[in-house]
Amino acid sequence: MEINGKRVVLTGAAGGMGRILAGELVAGGATLAMVDANAEALHKVAEELKGTHAVAGDLSTAEGCKVAAEECLQQLGGIDLLINLAGINSFAAYEDEDPNKIELIMRVNLLAPMWLTRALLPSMLEQNCGRIVNVGSIFGSIGFAYFSVYSASKFGLRGFSEALRRELADTAVDVTYIAPRAVKTPINSDTVMKMNEATKTNMDAPEVVVKKIVEAINNNRKDIYFGFPEALFVRINAILPRLVDKALVAQNRIARTFAKKQ
């Protein structure tokens, strides 16, 4: 799907990667409705990107997603492309994880894309054209210790994307699942950044990831995994998960020292 001329809804537009992606979409000729819970930051992005629509909304509830979707449809007059980028993370030993944080992560990372898709899909089907892009993570294929909740939410998003793609195979609506490896954005705390440095975890600049997301959309990719050797490990983990268990033992021990400091 060529982005030029398309009506696009982007969630998480006020975040570190969201701001950059919003700029690329506008530069590519898209008409953009940006959704984020941080109204102040969102309106600042809208001021920088003239002609965009700011839709402040709570994506952690079904009602909030419904209201945001309705406003986006009203602002754009329809929708051609939904990009579910919004997400939150948590780095912690699972025994220390806050139950409320667990629920919030699952709501924002998994249920919000499902709720928004449910609200906007009928419009795409009616016009016989559209694409849903779910931005997941390598963590959605390889479960990483001390990111148990985040991994679970991204595993769910990958499964939803796969199932929905197959369900819509006989329609003109496509589904793309995008899985970057770790990205240098504020979603990662200072502790996570230090842990990644200690474990020599590869991290990409958000600008690099955004370019690849736009390319994947323009090239009609079904799914794409960013980063080597992480993309290779995804395939190995699917076939020989116990081998990956052993490969991660040393890294997990280092990660635990950082997780338990929090």
Protein Blocks (a to p, Z undefined) as FASTA:
>chain_A
ZZehpacddehklmmklmmmmmmmmmnopacddddfblmlmmmmmmmmghiacddddfkb
fklmmmmmmmmmmmnopafbdcdfbccdddddfklpcfklmmmmmmmmmmmmmmmmmmmm
mmmmmnopacdddddbfklmbccehilmmmmmmmmmmmmmmmmmmmmmmmcbdcdddddd
ddddfkbcfklmmmmmmnopacddfklmmmmmmmmmmnopabdcedifklmmmmmmmmmm
mlmmmmmmmmmmmmmmmmmmZZ
